[in-house]
């Protein structure tokens, strides 16, 4: 029996914890080289949540290569002006995205590794 999208492991997974203690976990589902779904979990403040949501939403529909071009400055533009002490939240979210993209690339090279990943 085939698994639904909700049951299959993510094609790319990344978890990033900042010095502030906030954590962003990003999961990417890819089909035909395009990100069809980006989901996330956040353990942290509302600003980290907003930045993670912006990164995930912006990544969806992009090719994997286009997603590598997402940077913290773009996320800050989407979320709006933040106080300087909160700008690291965008870096945290983009870092989780980059880790998920790296994991996707590694899983393409060695697909068996995805089955043993702990999410």
C-alpha positions in Angstrom: 0.0 0.0 0.0 1.3 3.4 -0.9 1.8 6.0 1.8 0.1 9.3 1.7 2.2 12.5 1.7 1.4 12.9 5.4 2.8 9.5 6.3 6.0 9.4 4.2 9.3 10.7 5.7 10.3 14.2 4.6 12.7 14.5 1.7 14.7 17.0 3.7 14.9 17.7 7.4 16.7 20.3 9.3 16.8 21.4 13.0 18.5 24.6 14.1 18.8 25.9 17.7 19.9 29.4 18.3 21.9 30.8 21.2 18.7 32.2 22.6 17.4 28.6 23.0 14.7 28.8 20.2 14.5 25.9 17.9 13.2 25.7 14.3 12.6 22.3 12.7 11.9 22.4 8.9 10.7 19.5 6.8 10.7 19.6 3.0 8.7 17.4 0.6 10.1 17.6 -2.9 8.7 16.3 -6.2 10.3 16.8 -9.6 13.0 19.1 -8.1 10.3 21.5 -6.7 9.4 21.9 -3.0 5.8 20.9 -2.9 5.4 21.3 0.9 7.5 22.9 3.6 6.3 22.3 7.2 7.9 23.5 10.4 7.8 23.3 14.2 9.0 26.0 16.5 9.9 25.9 20.1 10.5 29.6 20.8 9.2 33.1 20.6 6.5 34.6 18.3 9.2 36.3 16.2 10.9 32.9 15.5 7.5 31.5 14.7 6.8 34.3 12.2 10.2 33.9 10.5 9.9 30.1 10.2 6.4 30.5 8.7 7.7 33.1 6.2 10.7 30.8 5.2 8.4 27.8 4.8 5.8 29.7 2.8 8.4 31.3 0.6 10.1 27.9 -0.1 7.0 26.2 -1.2 6.7 26.1 -5.0 10.3 27.0 -5.5 12.9 24.6 -7.1 15.5 23.3 -4.7 18.1 25.6 -6.3 15.8 28.7 -5.9 15.3 27.8 -2.3 19.0 28.1 -1.6 18.7 31.8 -2.6 16.4 32.6 0.4 18.3 34.6 2.9 17.6 36.2 6.3 17.4 39.7 4.8 14.5 38.5 2.6 12.7 37.0 5.5 13.2 40.2 7.5 11.6 42.1 4.6 8.6 39.7 4.6 8.1 39.8 8.4 8.5 43.5 8.7 10.9 45.6 10.7 12.1 43.9 13.8 14.2 45.2 16.7 17.9 44.4 16.2 17.8 41.9 19.1 15.2 39.8 17.2 16.8 39.8 13.8 18.6 36.5 14.7 15.2 34.8 14.4 15.3 35.1 10.6 18.8 33.6 10.6 17.5 30.7 12.7 14.7 30.0 10.3 16.8 30.2 7.2 19.4 28.0 8.9 16.8 25.3 9.4 15.8 25.6 5.8 19.4 25.3 4.6 19.9 22.3 6.8 16.8 20.7 5.3 18.0 21.5 1.8 21.4 19.9 2.6 19.6 16.8 4.0 17.6 16.6 0.8 20.7 16.7 -1.2 22.3 14.0 0.9 19.2 11.8 0.7 19.3 12.1 -3.1 22.9 10.7 -3.0 22.1 8.0 -0.4 18.3 7.4 -0.4 18.6 4.7 2.3 19.7 7.2 4.9 16.2 8.9 4.9 14.7 5.7 6.4 17.0 5.8 9.4 16.7 9.5 10.2 15.3 10.5 13.6 12.9 13.4 13.3 
